[in-house]
Amino acid sequence: MYTDPNHIRVEDPGQIEGNMVFHYLDIFGRKEDQTDIAAMKEHYQSGGLGDVKTKHYLLDILERELAPIRRRRLEYEKNMDQVLDILKKGSEKARKTASETLNEVKKAMGINYF
């Protein structure tokens, strides 16, 4: 780590360990991305590959993952009655599960008075 002129601690240039961009690339990169990610790591460590390029690549990968979610959200936005129905059914299911779990806990603790 070193301190830049603004006194902000940043990773050493070329360091992969602890570099959050590469950490996220490892997490969100798909199997087909692994060759490119490995090549970027090697290039980054040897110098000549800047943070901007790696961050743009990460943004592309994240956008690929988020785009379908955003499209689904826009579709759900058009039918709020369906959204409310989904939420209602989910809440009912959660209440039932929570009630069953609470009953099991009370029984295990011997405080099942009713």
Biopython code that builds the backbone (N, CA, C, O; Angstrom):
import numpy as np
from Bio.PDB.StructureBuilder import StructureBuilder

atoms = [
    (1, "MET", "N", (0.840, -1.175, 0.000)),
    (1, "MET", "CA", (0.000, 0.000, 0.000)),
    (1, "MET", "C", (0.886, 1.239, 0.000)),
    (1, "MET", "O", (1.989, 1.222, 0.545)),
    (2, "TYR", "N", (0.404, 2.299, -0.604)),
    (2, "TYR", "CA", (1.086, 3.574, -0.535)),
    (2, "TYR", "C", (0.040, 4.659, -0.459)),
    (2, "TYR", "O", (-1.144, 4.399, -0.674)),
    (3, "THR", "N", (0.456, 5.852, -0.159)),
    (3, "THR", "CA", (-0.469, 6.971, -0.044)),
    (3, "THR", "C", (-0.296, 7.866, -1.256)),
    (3, "THR", "O", (0.817, 8.275, -1.586)),
    (4, "ASP", "N", (-1.403, 8.167, -1.914)),
    (4, "ASP", "CA", (-1.328, 9.064, -3.065)),
    (4, "ASP", "C", (-1.243, 10.504, -2.571)),
    (4, "ASP", "O", (-1.329, 10.734, -1.365)),
    (5, "PRO", "N", (-1.076, 11.486, -3.466)),
    (5, "PRO", "CA", (-0.937, 12.883, -3.026)),
    (5, "PRO", "C", (-2.113, 13.396, -2.199)),
    (5, "PRO", "O", (-1.958, 14.354, -1.442)),
    (6, "ASN", "N", (-3.279, 12.780, -2.328)),
    (6, "ASN", "CA", (-4.444, 13.199, -1.545)),
    (6, "ASN", "C", (-4.556, 12.440, -0.229)),
    (6, "ASN", "O", (-5.570, 12.528, 0.464)),
    (7, "HIS", "N", (-3.514, 11.699, 0.107)),
    (7, "HIS", "CA", (-3.438, 10.949, 1.365)),
    (7, "HIS", "C", (-4.479, 9.839, 1.443)),
    (7, "HIS", "O", (-5.011, 9.550, 2.515)),
    (8, "ILE", "N", (-4.763, 9.224, 0.311)),
    (8, "ILE", "CA", (-5.678, 8.098, 0.265)),
    (8, "ILE", "C", (-4.848, 6.838, 0.049)),
    (8, "ILE", "O", (-4.037, 6.773, -0.874)),
    (9, "ARG", "N", (-5.053, 5.843, 0.900)),
    (9, "ARG", "CA", (-4.296, 4.603, 0.763)),
    (9, "ARG", "C", (-4.850, 3.794, -0.409)),
    (9, "ARG", "O", (-6.058, 3.581, -0.511)),
    (10, "VAL", "N", (-3.970, 3.353, -1.277)),
    (10, "VAL", "CA", (-4.369, 2.539, -2.430)),
    (10, "VAL", "C", (-3.421, 1.354, -2.542)),
    (10, "VAL", "O", (-2.327, 1.373, -1.978)),
    (11, "GLU", "N", (-3.842, 0.316, -3.275)),
    (11, "GLU", "CA", (-3.003, -0.850, -3.488)),
    (11, "GLU", "C", (-1.779, -0.464, -4.302)),
    (11, "GLU", "O", (-1.803, 0.489, -5.081)),
    (12, "ASP", "N", (-0.705, -1.230, -4.104)),
    (12, "ASP", "CA", (0.489, -1.031, -4.920)),
    (12, "ASP", "C", (0.142, -1.316, -6.371)),
    (12, "ASP", "O", (-0.607, -2.248, -6.661)),
    (13, "PRO", "N", (0.683, -0.516, -7.287)),
    (13, "PRO", "CA", (0.420, -0.788, -8.706)),
    (13, "PRO", "C", (0.874, -2.199, -9.065)),
    (13, "PRO", "O", (1.957, -2.629, -8.666)),
    (14, "GLY", "N", (0.048, -2.914, -9.815)),
    (14, "GLY", "CA", (0.386, -4.252, -10.248)),
    (14, "GLY", "C", (0.062, -5.335, -9.241)),
    (14, "GLY", "O", (0.294, -6.514, -9.508)),
    (15, "GLN", "N", (-0.469, -4.962, -8.093)),
    (15, "GLN", "CA", (-0.781, -5.948, -7.054)),
    (15, "GLN", "C", (-2.186, -6.499, -7.262)),
    (15, "GLN", "O", (-3.159, -5.747, -7.326)),
    (16, "ILE", "N", (-2.277, -7.818, -7.365)),
    (16, "ILE", "CA", (-3.560, -8.485, -7.556)),
    (16, "ILE", "C", (-4.206, -8.772, -6.203)),
    (16, "ILE", "O", (-5.402, -8.549, -6.016)),
    (17, "GLU", "N", (-3.404, -9.268, -5.265)),
    (17, "GLU", "CA", (-3.902, -9.613, -3.929)),
    (17, "GLU", "C", (-4.492, -8.377, -3.257)),
    (17, "GLU", "O", (-3.814, -7.361, -3.102)),
    (18, "GLY", "N", (-5.759, -8.471, -2.861)),
    (18, "GLY", "CA", (-6.413, -7.351, -2.196)),
    (18, "GLY", "C", (-6.996, -6.312, -3.147)),
    (18, "GLY", "O", (-7.631, -5.358, -2.697)),
    (19, "ASN", "N", (-6.795, -6.478, -4.444)),
    (19, "ASN", "CA", (-7.329, -5.543, -5.437)),
    (19, "ASN", "C", (-8.793, -5.907, -5.682)),
    (19, "ASN", "O", (-9.089, -6.964, -6.238)),
    (20, "MET", "N", (-9.699, -5.036, -5.269)),
    (20, "MET", "CA", (-11.122, -5.347, -5.322)),
    (20, "MET", "C", (-11.643, -5.533, -6.745)),
    (20, "MET", "O", (-12.586, -6.298, -6.947)),
    (21, "VAL", "N", (-11.070, -4.869, -7.722)),
    (21, "VAL", "CA", (-11.528, -5.048, -9.104)),
    (21, "VAL", "C", (-11.311, -6.499, -9.523)),
    (21, "VAL", "O", (-12.209, -7.132, -10.078)),
    (22, "PHE", "N", (-10.119, -7.021, -9.256)),
    (22, "PHE", "CA", (-9.848, -8.413, -9.618)),
    (22, "PHE", "C", (-10.633, -9.384, -8.741)),
    (22, "PHE", "O", (-11.020, -10.462, -9.192)),
    (23, "HIS", "N", (-10.864, -9.004, -7.503)),
    (23, "HIS", "CA", (-11.694, -9.827, -6.620)),
    (23, "HIS", "C", (-13.099, -9.973, -7.218)),
    (23, "HIS", "O", (-13.635, -11.079, -7.287)),
    (24, "TYR", "N", (-13.686, -8.863, -7.645)),
    (24, "TYR", "CA", (-15.021, -8.914, -8.248)),
    (24, "TYR", "C", (-15.011, -9.627, -9.598)),
    (24, "TYR", "O", (-15.971, -10.314, -9.948)),
    (25, "LEU", "N", (-13.929, -9.465, -10.354)),
    (25, "LEU", "CA", (-13.832, -10.202, -11.615)),
    (25, "LEU", "C", (-13.825, -11.710, -11.354)),
    (25, "LEU", "O", (-14.442, -12.477, -12.093)),
    (26, "ASP", "N", (-13.122, -12.127, -10.295)),
    (26, "ASP", "CA", (-13.101, -13.544, -9.950)),
    (26, "ASP", "C", (-14.490, -14.037, -9.541)),
    (26, "ASP", "O", (-14.863, -15.171, -9.840)),
    (27, "ILE", "N", (-15.241, -13.195, -8.869)),
    (27, "ILE", "CA", (-16.568, -13.589, -8.394)),
    (27, "ILE", "C", (-17.593, -13.601, -9.528)),
    (27, "ILE", "O", (-18.334, -14.571, -9.685)),
    (28, "PHE", "N", (-17.637, -12.539, -10.306)),
    (28, "PHE", "CA", (-18.696, -12.378, -11.303)),
    (28, "PHE", "C", (-18.326, -12.862, -12.701)),
    (28, "PHE", "O", (-19.196, -13.012, -13.558)),
    (29, "GLY", "N", (-17.051, -13.104, -12.931)),
    (29, "GLY", "CA", (-16.652, -13.605, -14.238)),
    (29, "GLY", "C", (-17.159, -15.022, -14.436)),
    (29, "GLY", "O", (-17.105, -15.846, -13.524)),
    (30, "ARG", "N", (-17.640, -15.290, -15.611)),
    (30, "ARG", "CA", (-18.134, -16.630, -15.936)),
    (30, "ARG", "C", (-16.961, -17.512, -16.359)),
    (30, "ARG", "O", (-15.830, -17.049, -16.506)),
    (31, "LYS", "N", (-17.260, -18.775, -16.548)),
    (31, "LYS", "CA", (-16.231, -19.726, -16.953)),
    (31, "LYS", "C", (-15.536, -19.264, -18.240)),
    (31, "LYS", "O", (-14.318, -19.378, -18.377)),
    (32, "GLU", "N", (-16.326, -18.747, -19.169)),
    (32, "GLU", "CA", (-15.750, -18.319, -20.448)),
    (32, "GLU", "C", (-14.905, -17.045, -20.324)),
    (32, "GLU", "O", (-14.185, -16.688, -21.257)),
    (33, "ASP", "N", (-14.988, -16.356, -19.175)),
    (33, "ASP", "CA", (-14.196, -15.145, -18.956)),
    (33, "ASP", "C", (-12.839, -15.433, -18.328)),
    (33, "ASP", "O", (-11.967, -14.564, -18.319)),
    (34, "GLN", "N", (-12.648, -16.638, -17.804)),
    (34, "GLN", "CA", (-11.469, -16.923, -16.990)),
    (34, "GLN", "C", (-10.151, -16.747, -17.739)),
    (34, "GLN", "O", (-9.170, -16.296, -17.148)),
    (35, "THR", "N", (-10.106, -17.089, -19.014)),
    (35, "THR", "CA", (-8.880, -16.914, -19.792)),
    (35, "THR", "C", (-8.536, -15.433, -19.913)),
    (35, "THR", "O", (-7.380, -15.044, -19.743)),
    (36, "ASP", "N", (-9.539, -14.609, -20.206)),
    (36, "ASP", "CA", (-9.313, -13.163, -20.315)),
    (36, "ASP", "C", (-8.907, -12.559, -18.978)),
    (36, "ASP", "O", (-8.029, -11.697, -18.926)),
    (37, "ILE", "N", (-9.541, -13.005, -17.895)),
    (37, "ILE", "CA", (-9.222, -12.471, -16.568)),
    (37, "ILE", "C", (-7.793, -12.845, -16.184)),
    (37, "ILE", "O", (-7.053, -12.014, -15.657)),
    (38, "ALA", "N", (-7.404, -14.088, -16.445)),
    (38, "ALA", "CA", (-6.033, -14.519, -16.140)),
    (38, "ALA", "C", (-5.018, -13.704, -16.933)),
    (38, "ALA", "O", (-3.978, -13.315, -16.401)),
    (39, "ALA", "N", (-5.320, -13.445, -18.213)),
    (39, "ALA", "CA", (-4.417, -12.642, -19.046)),
    (39, "ALA", "C", (-4.334, -11.202, -18.522)),
    (39, "ALA", "O", (-3.261, -10.599, -18.522)),
    (40, "MET", "N", (-5.473, -10.656, -18.076)),
    (40, "MET", "CA", (-5.467, -9.298, -17.525)),
    (40, "MET", "C", (-4.623, -9.234, -16.251)),
    (40, "MET", "O", (-3.876, -8.278, -16.046)),
    (41, "LYS", "N", (-4.744, -10.246, -15.403)),
    (41, "LYS", "CA", (-3.959, -10.277, -14.167)),
    (41, "LYS", "C", (-2.465, -10.289, -14.478)),
    (41, "LYS", "O", (-1.680, -9.555, -13.877)),
    (42, "GLU", "N", (-2.097, -11.135, -15.425)),
    (42, "GLU", "CA", (-0.687, -11.231, -15.796)),
    (42, "GLU", "C", (-0.184, -9.902, -16.368)),
    (42, "GLU", "O", (0.898, -9.436, -16.011)),
    (43, "HIS", "N", (-0.965, -9.310, -17.243)),
    (43, "HIS", "CA", (-0.607, -8.024, -17.848)),
    (43, "HIS", "C", (-0.527, -6.933, -16.780)),
    (43, "HIS", "O", (0.388, -6.109, -16.800)),
    (44, "TYR", "N", (-1.468, -6.927, -15.863)),
    (44, "TYR", "CA", (-1.515, -5.928, -14.785)),
    (44, "TYR", "C", (-0.282, -6.040, -13.898)),
    (44, "TYR", "O", (0.309, -5.028, -13.522)),
    (45, "GLN", "N", (0.110, -7.273, -13.561)),
    (45, "GLN", "CA", (1.265, -7.480, -12.694)),
    (45, "GLN", "C", (2.567, -7.097, -13.373)),
    (45, "GLN", "O", (3.491, -6.607, -12.724)),
    (46, "SER", "N", (2.642, -7.318, -14.672)),
    (46, "SER", "CA", (3.881, -6.995, -15.385)),
    (46, "SER", "C", (3.954, -5.522, -15.770)),
    (46, "SER", "O", (4.999, -5.039, -16.207)),
    (47, "GLY", "N", (2.848, -4.816, -15.605)),
    (47, "GLY", "CA", (2.820, -3.385, -15.926)),
    (47, "GLY", "C", (2.219, -3.137, -17.288)),
    (47, "GLY", "O", (2.190, -4.025, -18.140)),
    (48, "GLY", "N", (1.748, -1.944, -17.486)),
    (48, "GLY", "CA", (1.203, -1.568, -18.781)),
    (48, "GLY", "C", (-0.312, -1.674, -18.889)),
    (48, "GLY", "O", (-0.894, -1.218, -19.873)),
    (49, "LEU", "N", (-0.949, -2.260, -17.906)),
    (49, "LEU", "CA", (-2.406, -2.343, -17.909)),
    (49, "LEU", "C", (-2.907, -1.517, -16.738)),
    (49, "LEU", "O", (-2.599, -1.810, -15.582)),
    (50, "GLY", "N", (-3.669, -0.498, -17.039)),
    (50, "GLY", "CA", (-4.117, 0.414, -15.999)),
    (50, "GLY", "C", (-5.439, 0.021, -15.378)),
    (50, "GLY", "O", (-6.154, -0.855, -15.866)),
    (51, "ASP", "N", (-5.734, 0.695, -14.292)),
    (51, "ASP", "CA", (-6.965, 0.435, -13.550)),
    (51, "ASP", "C", (-8.211, 0.762, -14.359)),
    (51, "ASP", "O", (-9.233, 0.088, -14.221)),
    (52, "VAL", "N", (-8.140, 1.780, -15.196)),
    (52, "VAL", "CA", (-9.325, 2.185, -15.961)),
    (52, "VAL", "C", (-9.790, 1.046, -16.865)),
    (52, "VAL", "O", (-10.985, 0.755, -16.931)),
    (53, "LYS", "N", (-8.868, 0.409, -17.552)),
    (53, "LYS", "CA", (-9.243, -0.688, -18.454)),
    (53, "LYS", "C", (-9.836, -1.859, -17.661)),
    (53, "LYS", "O", (-10.829, -2.451, -18.084)),
    (54, "THR", "N", (-9.238, -2.192, -16.522)),
    (54, "THR", "CA", (-9.766, -3.306, -15.730)),
    (54, "THR", "C", (-11.143, -2.971, -15.172)),
    (54, "THR", "O", (-12.012, -3.840, -15.100)),
    (55, "LYS", "N", (-11.345, -1.724, -14.781)),
    (55, "LYS", "CA", (-12.648, -1.317, -14.251)),
    (55, "LYS", "C", (-13.712, -1.329, -15.342)),
    (55, "LYS", "O", (-14.855, -1.709, -15.090)),
    (56, "HIS", "N", (-13.346, -0.920, -16.542)),
    (56, "HIS", "CA", (-14.303, -0.966, -17.659)),
    (56, "HIS", "C", (-14.696, -2.416, -17.963)),
    (56, "HIS", "O", (-15.859, -2.706, -18.243)),
    (57, "TYR", "N", (-13.729, -3.307, -17.905)),
    (57, "TYR", "CA", (-14.018, -4.725, -18.141)),
    (57, "TYR", "C", (-14.955, -5.256, -17.058)),
    (57, "TYR", "O", (-15.901, -5.987, -17.352)),
    (58, "LEU", "N", (-14.689, -4.884, -15.805)),
    (58, "LEU", "CA", (-15.569, -5.287, -14.710)),
    (58, "LEU", "C", (-16.979, -4.742, -14.917)),
    (58, "LEU", "O", (-17.956, -5.457, -14.698)),
    (59, "LEU", "N", (-17.092, -3.489, -15.335)),
    (59, "LEU", "CA", (-18.411, -2.900, -15.587)),
    (59, "LEU", "C", (-19.162, -3.671, -16.673)),
    (59, "LEU", "O", (-20.369, -3.885, -16.563)),
    (60, "ASP", "N", (-18.450, -4.084, -17.713)),
    (60, "ASP", "CA", (-19.082, -4.881, -18.774)),
    (60, "ASP", "C", (-19.626, -6.200, -18.213)),
    (60, "ASP", "O", (-20.737, -6.613, -18.543)),
    (61, "ILE", "N", (-18.839, -6.845, -17.374)),
    (61, "ILE", "CA", (-19.265, -8.117, -16.787)),
    (61, "ILE", "C", (-20.461, -7.910, -15.859)),
    (61, "ILE", "O", (-21.420, -8.681, -15.896)),
    (62, "LEU", "N", (-20.402, -6.872, -15.031)),
    (62, "LEU", "CA", (-21.519, -6.592, -14.122)),
    (62, "LEU", "C", (-22.780, -6.230, -14.890)),
    (62, "LEU", "O", (-23.877, -6.654, -14.526)),
    (63, "GLU", "N", (-22.627, -5.453, -15.943)),
    (63, "GLU", "CA", (-23.788, -5.077, -16.756)),
    (63, "GLU", "C", (-24.419, -6.313, -17.386)),
    (63, "GLU", "O", (-25.643, -6.419, -17.459)),
    (64, "ARG", "N", (-23.597, -7.238, -17.837)),
    (64, "ARG", "CA", (-24.114, -8.483, -18.420)),
    (64, "ARG", "C", (-24.960, -9.240, -17.397)),
    (64, "ARG", "O", (-25.972, -9.843, -17.755)),
    (65, "GLU", "N", (-24.555, -9.212, -16.134)),
    (65, "GLU", "CA", (-25.292, -9.907, -15.080)),
    (65, "GLU", "C", (-26.550, -9.142, -14.672)),
    (65, "GLU", "O", (-27.581, -9.748, -14.382)),
    (66, "LEU", "N", (-26.465, -7.829, -14.649)),
    (66, "LEU", "CA", (-27.577, -7.011, -14.163)),
    (66, "LEU", "C", (-28.638, -6.705, -15.213)),
    (66, "LEU", "O", (-29.792, -6.458, -14.861)),
    (67, "ALA", "N", (-28.280, -6.716, -16.483)),
    (67, "ALA", "CA", (-29.224, -6.352, -17.551)),
    (67, "ALA", "C", (-30.503, -7.196, -17.515)),
    (67, "ALA", "O", (-31.592, -6.632, -17.614)),
    (68, "PRO", "N", (-30.414, -8.521, -17.378)),
    (68, "PRO", "CA", (-31.659, -9.303, -17.329)),
    (68, "PRO", "C", (-32.519, -8.959, -16.109)),
    (68, "PRO", "O", (-33.748, -8.969, -16.190)),
    (69, "ILE", "N", (-31.884, -8.660, -14.999)),
    (69, "ILE", "CA", (-32.623, -8.279, -13.791)),
    (69, "ILE", "C", (-33.343, -6.961, -14.023)),
    (69, "ILE", "O", (-34.500, -6.805, -13.634)),
    (70, "ARG", "N", (-32.669, -6.025, -14.648)),
    (70, "ARG", "CA", (-33.288, -4.723, -14.940)),
    (70, "ARG", "C", (-34.469, -4.876, -15.891)),
    (70, "ARG", "O", (-35.499, -4.221, -15.729)),
    (71, "ARG", "N", (-34.307, -5.754, -16.894)),
    (71, "ARG", "CA", (-35.415, -5.983, -17.842)),
    (71, "ARG", "C", (-36.623, -6.576, -17.124)),
    (71, "ARG", "O", (-37.756, -6.160, -17.365)),
    (72, "ARG", "N", (-36.382, -7.553, -16.235)),
    (72, "ARG", "CA", (-37.496, -8.148, -15.482)),
    (72, "ARG", "C", (-38.169, -7.110, -14.601)),
    (72, "ARG", "O", (-39.394, -7.097, -14.482)),
    (73, "ARG", "N", (-37.390, -6.251, -13.990)),
    (73, "ARG", "CA", (-37.955, -5.206, -13.135)),
    (73, "ARG", "C", (-38.883, -4.307, -13.939)),
    (73, "ARG", "O", (-39.964, -3.952, -13.470)),
    (74, "LEU", "N", (-38.470, -3.939, -15.142)),
    (74, "LEU", "CA", (-39.318, -3.094, -15.989)),
    (74, "LEU", "C", (-40.619, -3.808, -16.351)),
    (74, "LEU", "O", (-41.673, -3.177, -16.429)),
    (75, "GLU", "N", (-40.549, -5.104, -16.569)),
    (75, "GLU", "CA", (-41.762, -5.873, -16.880)),
    (75, "GLU", "C", (-42.694, -5.923, -15.669)),
    (75, "GLU", "O", (-43.903, -5.736, -15.805)),
    (76, "TYR", "N", (-42.132, -6.176, -14.486)),
    (76, "TYR", "CA", (-42.956, -6.211, -13.273)),
    (76, "TYR", "C", (-43.570, -4.848, -12.980)),
    (76, "TYR", "O", (-44.688, -4.758, -12.474)),
    (77, "GLU", "N", (-42.834, -3.797, -13.299)),
    (77, "GLU", "CA", (-43.324, -2.438, -13.042)),
    (77, "GLU", "C", (-44.638, -2.170, -13.776)),
    (77, "GLU", "O", (-45.447, -1.355, -13.333)),
    (78, "LYS", "N", (-44.844, -2.850, -14.882)),
    (78, "LYS", "CA", (-46.056, -2.658, -15.678)),
    (78, "LYS", "C", (-47.278, -3.318, -15.051)),
    (78, "LYS", "O", (-48.407, -3.013, -15.435)),
    (79, "ASN", "N", (-47.069, -4.224, -14.085)),
    (79, "ASN", "CA", (-48.193, -4.939, -13.491)),
    (79, "ASN", "C", (-48.018, -4.983, -11.972)),
    (79, "ASN", "O", (-47.606, -5.999, -11.413)),
    (80, "MET", "N", (-48.332, -3.884, -11.324)),
    (80, "MET", "CA", (-48.146, -3.783, -9.877)),
    (80, "MET", "C", (-49.086, -4.715, -9.107)),
    (80, "MET", "O", (-48.760, -5.131, -7.995)),
    (81, "ASP", "N", (-50.251, -5.049, -9.684)),
    (81, "ASP", "CA", (-51.143, -6.003, -9.019)),
    (81, "ASP", "C", (-50.452, -7.359, -8.871)),
    (81, "ASP", "O", (-50.575, -8.013, -7.835)),
    (82, "GLN", "N", (-49.738, -7.771, -9.890)),
    (82, "GLN", "CA", (-48.994, -9.030, -9.837)),
    (82, "GLN", "C", (-47.890, -8.949, -8.774)),
    (82, "GLN", "O", (-47.673, -9.906, -8.031)),
    (83, "VAL", "N", (-47.200, -7.818, -8.703)),
    (83, "VAL", "CA", (-46.142, -7.627, -7.709)),
    (83, "VAL", "C", (-46.725, -7.733, -6.300)),
    (83, "VAL", "O", (-46.173, -8.426, -5.445)),
    (84, "LEU", "N", (-47.829, -7.051, -6.066)),
    (84, "LEU", "CA", (-48.459, -7.108, -4.742)),
    (84, "LEU", "C", (-48.930, -8.518, -4.403)),
    (84, "LEU", "O", (-48.843, -8.941, -3.250)),
    (85, "ASP", "N", (-49.429, -9.247, -5.401)),
    (85, "ASP", "CA", (-49.848, -10.631, -5.174)),
    (85, "ASP", "C", (-48.647, -11.511, -4.812)),
    (85, "ASP", "O", (-48.740, -12.347, -3.913)),
    (86, "ILE", "N", (-47.542, -11.328, -5.497)),
    (86, "ILE", "CA", (-46.320, -12.079, -5.192)),
    (86, "ILE", "C", (-45.854, -11.771, -3.766)),
    (86, "ILE", "O", (-45.485, -12.676, -3.017)),
    (87, "LEU", "N", (-45.875, -10.497, -3.402)),
    (87, "LEU", "CA", (-45.469, -10.101, -2.052)),
    (87, "LEU", "C", (-46.404, -10.679, -0.993)),
    (87, "LEU", "O", (-45.952, -11.126, 0.061)),
    (88, "LYS", "N", (-47.694, -10.668, -1.272)),
    (88, "LYS", "CA", (-48.667, -11.207, -0.320)),
    (88, "LYS", "C", (-48.443, -12.701, -0.109)),
    (88, "LYS", "O", (-48.407, -13.169, 1.029)),
    (89, "LYS", "N", (-48.293, -13.448, -1.197)),
    (89, "LYS", "CA", (-48.065, -14.892, -1.098)),
    (89, "LYS", "C", (-46.753, -15.188, -0.367)),
    (89, "LYS", "O", (-46.684, -16.115, 0.440)),
    (90, "GLY", "N", (-45.731, -14.411, -0.650)),
    (90, "GLY", "CA", (-44.448, -14.594, 0.027)),
    (90, "GLY", "C", (-44.545, -14.317, 1.513)),
    (90, "GLY", "O", (-43.957, -15.032, 2.326)),
    (91, "SER", "N", (-45.291, -13.273, 1.870)),
    (91, "SER", "CA", (-45.483, -12.936, 3.288)),
    (91, "SER", "C", (-46.249, -14.030, 4.014)),
    (91, "SER", "O", (-45.913, -14.380, 5.145)),
    (92, "GLU", "N", (-47.274, -14.570, 3.371)),
    (92, "GLU", "CA", (-48.050, -15.652, 3.983)),
    (92, "GLU", "C", (-47.172, -16.884, 4.213)),
    (92, "GLU", "O", (-47.245, -17.515, 5.267)),
    (93, "LYS", "N", (-46.359, -17.213, 3.243)),
    (93, "LYS", "CA", (-45.465, -18.358, 3.369)),
    (93, "LYS", "C", (-44.443, -18.121, 4.490)),
    (93, "LYS", "O", (-44.149, -19.024, 5.273)),
    (94, "ALA", "N", (-43.906, -16.896, 4.555)),
    (94, "ALA", "CA", (-42.920, -16.571, 5.594)),
    (94, "ALA", "C", (-43.547, -16.628, 6.982)),
    (94, "ALA", "O", (-42.923, -17.122, 7.921)),
    (95, "ARG", "N", (-44.774, -16.127, 7.122)),
    (95, "ARG", "CA", (-45.467, -16.178, 8.419)),
    (95, "ARG", "C", (-45.673, -17.630, 8.872)),
    (95, "ARG", "O", (-45.458, -17.959, 10.039)),
    (96, "LYS", "N", (-46.086, -18.478, 7.951)),
    (96, "LYS", "CA", (-46.317, -19.889, 8.271)),
    (96, "LYS", "C", (-45.017, -20.546, 8.729)),
    (96, "LYS", "O", (-44.995, -21.243, 9.744)),
    (97, "THR", "N", (-43.936, -20.326, 7.985)),
    (97, "THR", "CA", (-42.642, -20.908, 8.349)),
    (97, "THR", "C", (-42.150, -20.372, 9.686)),
    (97, "THR", "O", (-41.645, -21.130, 10.514)),
    (98, "ALA", "N", (-42.297, -19.066, 9.898)),
    (98, "ALA", "CA", (-41.864, -18.458, 11.164)),
    (98, "ALA", "C", (-42.665, -19.012, 12.334)),
    (98, "ALA", "O", (-42.107, -19.274, 13.399)),
    (99, "SER", "N", (-43.947, -19.189, 12.147)),
    (99, "SER", "CA", (-44.811, -19.732, 13.196)),
    (99, "SER", "C", (-44.398, -21.160, 13.542)),
    (99, "SER", "O", (-44.312, -21.512, 14.718)),
    (100, "GLU", "N", (-44.145, -21.979, 12.532)),
    (100, "GLU", "CA", (-43.707, -23.354, 12.763)),
    (100, "GLU", "C", (-42.369, -23.378, 13.493)),
    (100, "GLU", "O", (-42.178, -24.168, 14.417)),
    (101, "THR", "N", (-41.453, -22.524, 13.086)),
    (101, "THR", "CA", (-40.139, -22.467, 13.731)),
    (101, "THR", "C", (-40.270, -22.025, 15.179)),
    (101, "THR", "O", (-39.637, -22.603, 16.063)),
    (102, "LEU", "N", (-41.080, -21.011, 15.430)),
    (102, "LEU", "CA", (-41.287, -20.533, 16.799)),
    (102, "LEU", "C", (-41.891, -21.622, 17.672)),
    (102, "LEU", "O", (-41.495, -21.775, 18.828)),
    (103, "ASN", "N", (-42.838, -22.377, 17.142)),
    (103, "ASN", "CA", (-43.419, -23.484, 17.899)),
    (103, "ASN", "C", (-42.367, -24.534, 18.241)),
    (103, "ASN", "O", (-42.361, -25.062, 19.353)),
    (104, "GLU", "N", (-41.479, -24.843, 17.299)),
    (104, "GLU", "CA", (-40.396, -25.800, 17.558)),
    (104, "GLU", "C", (-39.463, -25.287, 18.650)),
    (104, "GLU", "O", (-39.043, -26.053, 19.517)),
    (105, "VAL", "N", (-39.139, -24.004, 18.614)),
    (105, "VAL", "CA", (-38.250, -23.401, 19.614)),
    (105, "VAL", "C", (-38.910, -23.446, 20.986)),
    (105, "VAL", "O", (-38.274, -23.825, 21.969)),
    (106, "LYS", "N", (-40.181, -23.062, 21.057)),
    (106, "LYS", "CA", (-40.895, -23.084, 22.339)),
    (106, "LYS", "C", (-40.942, -24.504, 22.909)),
    (106, "LYS", "O", (-40.740, -24.708, 24.106)),
    (107, "LYS", "N", (-41.207, -25.468, 22.050)),
    (107, "LYS", "CA", (-41.255, -26.867, 22.498)),
    (107, "LYS", "C", (-39.889, -27.302, 23.022)),
    (107, "LYS", "O", (-39.805, -27.939, 24.072)),
    (108, "ALA", "N", (-38.835, -26.969, 22.315)),
    (108, "ALA", "CA", (-37.479, -27.339, 22.720)),
    (108, "ALA", "C", (-37.079, -26.670, 24.040)),
    (108, "ALA", "O", (-36.334, -27.249, 24.831)),
    (109, "MET", "N", (-37.573, -25.456, 24.273)),
    (109, "MET", "CA", (-37.246, -24.722, 25.492)),
    (109, "MET", "C", (-38.197, -25.043, 26.640)),
    (109, "MET", "O", (-37.975, -24.623, 27.776)),
    (110, "GLY", "N", (-39.252, -25.786, 26.338)),
    (110, "GLY", "CA", (-40.225, -26.136, 27.368)),
    (110, "GLY", "C", (-41.096, -24.965, 27.769)),
    (110, "GLY", "O", (-41.543, -24.891, 28.913)),
    (111, "ILE", "N", (-41.343, -24.061, 26.860)),
    (111, "ILE", "CA", (-42.197, -22.899, 27.156)),
    (111, "ILE", "C", (-43.429, -22.886, 26.262)),
    (111, "ILE", "O", (-43.933, -21.827, 25.887)),
    (112, "ASN", "N", (-43.895, -24.061, 25.934)),
    (112, "ASN", "CA", (-45.061, -24.206, 25.076)),
    (112, "ASN", "C", (-46.308, -24.254, 25.967)),
    (112, "ASN", "O", (-46.890, -25.317, 26.179)),
    (113, "TYR", "N", (-46.706, -23.085, 26.485)),
    (113, "TYR", "CA", (-47.786, -23.007, 27.470)),
    (113, "TYR", "C", (-49.183, -23.193, 26.894)),
    (113, "TYR", "O", (-50.105, -23.600, 27.601)),
    (114, "PHE", "N", (-49.330, -22.900, 25.637)),
    (114, "PHE", "CA", (-50.684, -22.931, 25.075)),
    (114, "PHE", "C", (-50.769, -24.049, 24.098)),
    (114, "PHE", "O", (-51.822, -24.266, 23.498)),
]
sb = StructureBuilder()
sb.init_structure("model")
sb.init_model(0)
sb.init_chain("A")
sb.init_seg("    ")
for serial, (resi, resn, name, xyz) in enumerate(atoms, 1):
    if name == "N":
        sb.init_residue(resn, " ", resi, " ")
    sb.init_atom(name, np.array(xyz, "f"), 0.0, 1.0, " ", f" {name:<3s}", serial, name[0])
structure = sb.get_structure()
